[in-house]
Amino acid sequence: MFLEREVGGALFDKLVEIRRLAKVDLKHPDLTCRIEVTRGPVLIYARRIAGPGGLPPNTAGRLTCLLSGGFDSAVAAYKMMKRGAHLSFVHFWGGGAEPGESSIHVARRLLEKLVPWQGSAKLYLVPFEPLQREIVARADESFRTLLYRRLMVRIAERVALREKSKGLVTGDSLGQVASQTLRNLQAVGSIARLPLYRPLVGDDKLEIQDLAAKIGTYDISANASTIAARSSSQNPRRSLPRRNNSTSPRRNATRARSSNAVCKTHLSNASASSTESSKDTRPDTDLPLNAFRRGKTRQARPACRRYLRKV
């Protein structure tokens, strides 16, 4: 109160000197000025600009983030960095429809936008297209996306252990796509031994895109989505084969034998193709062959699910 009276009296005297009509209106002022007295300078301001908030950078520990070229993973990384975590990044890349359309440059541009929030970062680039082709050739179409994601988590976990990270960060949002239902999120997350953090699990797409525009990653991710769509339409080799819905016994038996190859996707070898890997003591148990004999595909599906829990 003392400071308000002194400053208000000084302002009133100045206005009288320059012969300006001075009125006091405490309920509806034209301008509200704030004064903060610190140990150093005295701060006088009339407008507050909200900052990002959060905790000081690099104070909460290390995490490893799976960075794609989309909106979600970059926003998830920002949210964790805002809470003081220091992130390393793993990006799984493949070739595009035309030369120069690889997603590596997208990941690097996203990292340029994210690095100022924590000062420095490491980016691990993992070539994933050979592993995708191996899964496409050997696994049933209905399990491919889950196998891709489980394999990515396993490889990222090896990188996280090397970086001494306390967990993994993904951009999953509940129900946003078919692979992000509760059951599929559980199937993917069950492969990880480290904690799996999903800061966007309760956000919808519009909220994620608004935050992406705020941190400067929206245009990069939007262009990446356009390139990915063009790549899948122009490169027929990269498209997945359509599933045959025939019910003939011979074709069902063929499909069953191809499904049996899920047990031989060489996940341990694929994980070793990333960076240095820590020793994994979890065995890759083969699927029983009798589940696929005589074209019994209905019996094969529960067996595949039991196998996925082991891998």
Helices and strands as residue ranges (DSSP letters): H 2-17, E 34-37, E 42-45, E 61-66, H 71-82, E 85-93, H 104-114, G 115-117, E 123-127, H 129-138, G 141-143, H 144-162, E 168-169, G 178-180, H 182-189, E 196-197, H 205-215, H 218-234, G 236-238, H 249-260, G 261-264, H 267-272, G 289-291, G 293-295, H 297-310
